[in-house]
Amino acid sequence: MKLLIGKIPFLNSEPFYPLLGQHRMVAMPPRELGKLAERESIDAGIMATADYLRLEDRYEPIGNLGVANQEEVRSILLFSRHAMPELGGARVGVTEETSTSVRLLRLLLEARNGVRPREYARNVREEADAFLVIGDEALRRGRAHCDGFIHRFDLAAQWWAWKNLPFVFALWVVRRTLPDEDKQQFAELLERSIDTGMKQIDETAARYAGELGTAKELASYLRNFRYRLGPDEWQGLAEFRRMVQQRDLLEPI
C-alpha cells in the first residue's frame, strides 16, 4: 500500500508527518489541495474543513484528527484599518491560499457584525481596507508593524467570543472508495505519526525558528493546537456546518 497523501505545507500541520514518508506526499495550500481532492486525485490527507463539507460524499474523517483551536490560533489574522462593524462597503483582501478561513471571515462580518463588504478580493493585501492572511504568512506578518492597519483580529478568538466553541480549521480524511484494509493501516500509521510528532515539538520549533518566531514562541504556538478532536471540536464543526449551509457559503469561492 502506497497512498498519495495531501499535505498542507504550514508549520501548524508539521506534527502529523514524521512517519508518513513511506507514502507519496503532495504539498499544496488548503484551497489548491481542495481542488485536487475534488477530482479525487488524493487518497487521504489533511483537508480544509470547508472542502471536507463540500466533498464528504467522497471523503470521510479518519480517526479524530485535525487542526483546531480554542480562543486563539495566532495564524489566521485579519489586518484592518477599521473595526469589524465598520467594514460595510469595504474592500477586503483574501489570501489565495484559504478555503475555510474566508468563509469564517464572512460569517464573522456578515452574521455576527451585520456588515457586508463591497467585495472579497483574492490576492490583495495593503491596497485593501482589510486583508486576511493565514498560516506561515500570518505568523510572519503578526511579528511586524503594518502601517495604517490599526486592528488585528484573530479569527479563532473572534469565533470563540461569539460561539464559545473551538474552531476546526482542517481534519484528516480518507477517500471513501479506498479498501477498508488500507484505511485501517493508514489510520494506525497516522496515530503513531502524530504521537511521534507531538514528542518532537521542541525540535520542530527550533527547525522553523527565525522569521516565524523564536523556538520558544513556535513551540507554544504548536502546543496551542488541538490535534485530537473531542466533543467540543465536533460541536464547533457542526455549528460551522450549520451556518455555512444556512447561508449557502459552501460553493467554491
N, C-alpha and C positions, 0 to 999 in steps of 0.2 A: 504494500500500500504506500503510494507516494502521492500526496494530495497537493493541489495548488491552493495556497493559503493567502488570503488578503491581509495585508499588514498596513496599519496607519503609521506613517513614519514620524510620529511625535514622541517626545520624551515620555509623556504620560502613559503610553502603552508598552514601554520597554520591558517592564517586569514579566510580561506574558511570554517572551520569546526565547529564553535561554536554551530550551531543549527541543525547539521546533526545527532545527537546522536540517533534519533528515527529510523534510518536505521542501517543496519548491515554494518560495515566497515571492509575492509581488507587492511592492510598497507603493501606495498611492494616497493622496489626501482623501478625506472622507467622501467628498462629493464624487470624485473620479472613481473611487472604489465602488460606490453605489451604482454607477453606470455600468461597471464591469459585472457586478452581481446581477443587474437587470438582464443581462444576456446569459446569465447562469454560467459565466466563464470561470468562476472560482468554486472550489469545493467547500471551503469553510473560511472563516476569518472574523476579524473584529469589524462590525458593521455599525455605522451611524444609526442611531435609534430611528430617525425619520425614514431612512431607507429600509430598515427592517420592517417598519409598519407598512410601507408600500409593497414589500416583497415577501411578506410572511406566508404567502401561498407557495413560495419556492424555497424558503429558508426557515429553519426552526432554531430556537435557542439551544445551545449546547452547554449543559451544566447550568450553573447560576453565576456566570462570569461576565463582567462588563466593566465599564468605566463610569463611576457615579460619584457624586459629591453631595455633601450636606453643608449648607451655609455658604461656602465659597469654593471656587475652583481655581482662581488665580490666572487661568489661561484662556478664559472666554470673556473678553473685555469689550465694552462699548466705550469709546472715547467720544465725548460730546461737548459741543460749545454751549449747550443748554441742558437744563434739567429734563428728564424724560417727559413730563407733562407738557413741555413747551416744544415738542418736536412735531407737532401737527404741521403739515405742509412742508416739512424739511426734506432735504436730500440726505439719505442715509446710505453710506458706503458699506458694502458687504464683501468680505473676503471671498475669493473664488473657490476656496477650499471647503467651505462649510455646507453641510446638508441639514444638520439638526439645529445648530445654534441660530441660524437665520429664522427658523420657524419659532424657536423660543423667543427670539427678539420680537417677532411680530406679535406673539401673544402678550408679551410684557408691555409693548407700546399700545397695541390696539385694544386688547381685552382688559388689561389691568389699568392702564392710564387713559384709555379712551381717546387716543390720538391716532391719526392716520398720516404718516409721512407722504410727501408728494411722490417719492419713488424710493425703491431699494435698488441701488446701482452696484452691480458686481465690479470688483477690482478697482474701487475708488477709495481713496484714503483722505488725505488732508484737504482736498478740494471740496469735501462734503461738509454738512453741518454736524454730522456724527459718523463714526465708522466702526465696524465690528471686525475684530481680528481674533484668531483662535490659535491654540497650540503653541508651538515654539515662538512664532512671531509675537504672540501676545506676551509671552514671558519676556522677550527682549524689549518690547515697547513698554511694558509695565515698569521697567527699570529706568526709563528715560523721561525727560520732560517733553511734552508735546504742546508747542505754542498755540494758544487760543482754545485748546480743549481742556476746559477747567473741570469737567466732570469725567469720572472714570467709574463705570458700572460693571461689577462682576455679575454675570447673568445668573449663575447658580445662587448667589446670595440674594439676588432680586426674586428668583423663584421661591427660595426658602422663606423669605419675608412675606410673600404672597400666599403660598400654599402650605408652609410648614412641612414640606416633604423634600427628600433628596431628589436630585435630578439625574437621570440616567442618560449620558451622552452617547454611549455606544454599548453594544453587547456582542458576545461571541455567538456565532450562528454556524450552522452546517446545512448543506444542500439536502433537502428532504429526500431526494431520489438516491442519495448515496446509500450503499448497502449498510444494514444495521451493524454488521461486524466492524466495518470501517469507522462508523460513527462512534462506536464504543471504544475502539482502540485509540482514536484521536482524542476523545473526551478524557480518557485516562492519562494520556501523554500531556494534554493541556493542564490537567490538575497538577501533575508533577512539575511542569514547567513554571507555573505561577508560584508554586511553593518555593522553587529554587530562586525565582526572580525576586520574591519578597525578602529572601535572606541576603540578596546581593544589592539591596537598595543603596547602601553607602558607596559601594564600588561603582554602581551605575551613575549615581550623582557626581562622584568625583570625575568620571569619564566625560561627563557633559558640562562640568563647571567651566565658567568663562563668561561669555556674553549673556548666557541664560540666567546666571546667578552663581553664587558660591556653592561649593559642595554641600554645606550645611543647609542652605536655603533650598536646594534642589531635593535633598533627602526629605526635608519637611514637606515640600510640595508633593512628592510621590507618596509619602505616608498619609497624606490628607485624602487620597482617593479611597473609595470603596470598590475594590475589585471583585469581591464576592457579594452578589446581590441578595439581600434579605427581604423580608416582608415590606419594610418601609420603601425600599428601592422599587419593588414591583408595584407598590401602590402609587409611587410617584410616576412611574412609567404609564400606569393605567390612566392617571389623571391627564398626563400629556396626550395620550392617545385620544381620550375623550374630547379634549379641547381642539386638537388639530382636525379631528374628523368633523366635529361640530361646525368648525369654521372653514372646512374644505381647504386645508393648508397642506395636504399631502401630495398634491400634484407637483411634478418636477418644477423647480424654480431655477 
